[in-house]
Amino acid sequence: MTNKYDDLRQWLEQVEAIGELAHPQGADWNLEIGGVSEIDYKKRGPALLFDGIKGCAPGYRVLTSSTNSARRLGITLRLGADHTDATLVSALRGAPSRWEEASKRFAPVYVESGPVFENVMEGDGVDLMKFPTPFWHEMDGGRYIGTGCAVATVDPEEEWVNLGAYRSMLMDKNHVTLSIVQGKHGHIHNQKWMEREGRAPVVIHCGMDPLFFMLGGVEVPTGVSELAYAGAVRGEPVKVVKSTITGLPIIADAEIVIEGWIKKGDRADEGPFGEWPGYYVSGKSKEPYLKVERVLHRNNPIMLGSPPAKPPHDYSYMRTIMKSAMIFDALVSAGIPEVKGVYAPECGGGRMLVIVAIKQRYAGHARQAGFIASQCREAAYMGKYTIVVDEDIDVTNLEEVIWAVCTRTDPVTSIDFIRRAWASKAEPMLRKGEPPFNSRAVIDACRPYEWFSEFPKVAQGDPDYLRELEKKWGALFGSGGA
Ligand SMILES: Cc1cc2nc3c(=O)[nH]c(=O)nc-3n(C[C@H](O)[C@H](O)[C@H](O)COP(=O)(O)O)c2cc1C
């Protein structure tokens, strides 16, 4: 199998070939697709390509669980399918920095047209109700067409194009809301447009190579376009078409694209929505919306769904693997020596808990690593606990990490706090109406630097000796041996 593929359809062929694609037929968009997907991702099952969806034309499909296994994520990142969680984490070490650097050579190329133009609905002809948009969770306020999406916006001053995964709810056949949290690139772009023109251009890709929703859904650095970054991951530039409606680039082989402008002051009821911390946190609020001017779609289009919920959820595995690699690289770029491991587990949605392992080299090293891991762009939004441990701790093993916290900290001296940090209405501990700050704890669970060598020795057998014993006594543990 090659590491190369271009669009979602070729991605599906690759996933089918490794036996990780199922084809559920006849599900209802109303809760059933969401429920079946929830069962599937809790079991780390196959990707699901729903077809024959009730009330929709056959061939109009929804894909979920796209990036929920090491093998599918490996395919998506062009790292091959032959991966376990551990090999994927090590294959990604240093990759985000390399992709960022290489993105300078992979600007997207503009082409005249592409498969996404096979069907065009414009003006009064726009009808978003044709698509099998799921009603994902029981208490949602509407049907979310944008979950595993990639929303293109542009900085009107610096002219760089961002892709972000920002949720989008159907209002009717030609209006959708768009919820972007303050401080996200798409929000800053749109703020600047509002200040200059009183309106902001938006292109929402609702089905495409899952690479775009992954990169859109993690904190690629400011000023770096995810389109170029995706080109670097793929090893060739992404083909885009310049929109005649907004001037923004459209991914030429996307499945479904929604185009329009958000006007200043246009706001509509949005939410509630089952959110990634695991609650319907933000309830109903007024959010910007766009009147859709044009919709493009391929024949038999495939919507990419990626609903959040109590973790693990549809994209928590992807976020954990990607964030762990990105925060690792951010620490290295910030000059932190001897970073041995970083892990942002799924229980914290890949955000609220970050564990960093270092080999301590100097007094203050652990706090420095902890504060940067808490506040670098890759981790700053909605973080909560950052735990720094010594290199003998496996960052992916929560039992071991919490053992280090229990035995190598003195709560009064080992925990520092940061107040008024970057959060949003997705923070479950915010009461309605409170400003979107949260606080952070940096837990230094390393053996104290100044008496490291005196610290009690760990009570466990010498690993080489234990390995020898396991060989000799393996029959006791079902692992062969004498
Ligand atoms: C499936 C999915 C849905 C998301 N929904 C939202 C959302 O509704 N609003 C938001 O601000 N961020 C959302 N995020 C998180 C952002 O995509 C993420 O923070 C990303 O880094 C934003 O892009 P930016 O860093 O270029 O602003 C979502 C992420 C994923 C993967």
Ligand as a Chemical Component Dictionary entry (heavy atoms), coordinates in Angstrom:
data_LIG
# 
_chem_comp.id                   LIG 
_chem_comp.type                 NON-POLYMER 
_chem_comp.pdbx_formal_charge   0 
_chem_comp.three_letter_code    LIG 
# 
loop_
_chem_comp_atom.comp_id 
_chem_comp_atom.atom_id 
_chem_comp_atom.alt_atom_id 
_chem_comp_atom.type_symbol 
_chem_comp_atom.charge 
_chem_comp_atom.model_Cartn_x 
_chem_comp_atom.model_Cartn_y 
_chem_comp_atom.model_Cartn_z 
_chem_comp_atom.pdbx_ordinal 
LIG C1  C1  C 0 -14.444 18.111 15.210 1  
LIG C2  C2  C 0 -13.987 19.386 15.875 2  
LIG C3  C3  C 0 -14.910 20.355 16.205 3  
LIG C4  C4  C 0 -14.499 21.568 16.787 4  
LIG N1  N1  N 0 -15.415 22.540 17.055 5  
LIG C5  C5  C 0 -14.998 23.770 17.444 6  
LIG C6  C6  C 0 -15.908 24.852 17.544 7  
LIG O1  O1  O 0 -17.103 24.693 17.347 8  
LIG N2  N2  N 0 -15.427 26.074 17.866 9  
LIG C7  C7  C 0 -14.092 26.287 18.113 10 
LIG O2  O2  O 0 -13.687 27.413 18.359 11 
LIG N3  N3  N 0 -13.205 25.267 18.059 12 
LIG C8  C8  C 0 -13.628 24.025 17.707 13 
LIG N4  N4  N 0 -12.738 22.997 17.604 14 
LIG C9  C9  C 0 -11.342 23.218 17.987 15 
LIG C10 C10 C 0 -10.604 23.980 16.930 16 
LIG O3  O3  O 0 -10.793 23.407 15.669 17 
LIG C11 C11 C 0 -9.117  24.007 17.269 18 
LIG O4  O4  O 0 -8.946  24.749 18.452 19 
LIG C12 C12 C 0 -8.260  24.579 16.173 20 
LIG O5  O5  O 0 -6.941  24.679 16.605 21 
LIG C13 C13 C 0 -8.766  25.922 15.730 22 
LIG O6  O6  O 0 -8.023  26.376 14.657 23 
LIG P1  P1  P 0 -7.080  27.636 14.832 24 
LIG O7  O7  O 0 -5.998  27.216 15.814 25 
LIG O8  O8  O 0 -6.525  27.810 13.472 26 
LIG O9  O9  O 0 -7.932  28.711 15.317 27 
LIG C14 C14 C 0 -13.136 21.771 17.057 28 
LIG C15 C15 C 0 -12.206 20.766 16.735 29 
LIG C16 C16 C 0 -12.623 19.591 16.151 30 
LIG C17 C17 C 0 -11.589 18.545 15.791 31 
# 
loop_
_chem_comp_bond.comp_id 
_chem_comp_bond.atom_id_1 
_chem_comp_bond.atom_id_2 
_chem_comp_bond.value_order 
_chem_comp_bond.pdbx_ordinal 
LIG C1  C2  SING 1  
LIG C2  C3  SING 2  
LIG C2  C16 DOUB 3  
LIG C3  C4  DOUB 4  
LIG C4  N1  SING 5  
LIG C4  C14 SING 6  
LIG N1  C5  DOUB 7  
LIG C5  C6  SING 8  
LIG C5  C8  SING 9  
LIG C6  O1  DOUB 10 
LIG C6  N2  SING 11 
LIG N2  C7  SING 12 
LIG C7  O2  DOUB 13 
LIG C7  N3  SING 14 
LIG N3  C8  DOUB 15 
LIG C8  N4  SING 16 
LIG N4  C9  SING 17 
LIG N4  C14 SING 18 
LIG C9  C10 SING 19 
LIG C10 O3  SING 20 
LIG C10 C11 SING 21 
LIG C11 O4  SING 22 
LIG C11 C12 SING 23 
LIG C12 O5  SING 24 
LIG C12 C13 SING 25 
LIG C13 O6  SING 26 
LIG O6  P1  SING 27 
LIG P1  O7  DOUB 28 
LIG P1  O8  SING 29 
LIG P1  O9  SING 30 
LIG C14 C15 DOUB 31 
LIG C15 C16 SING 32 
LIG C16 C17 SING 33 
# 
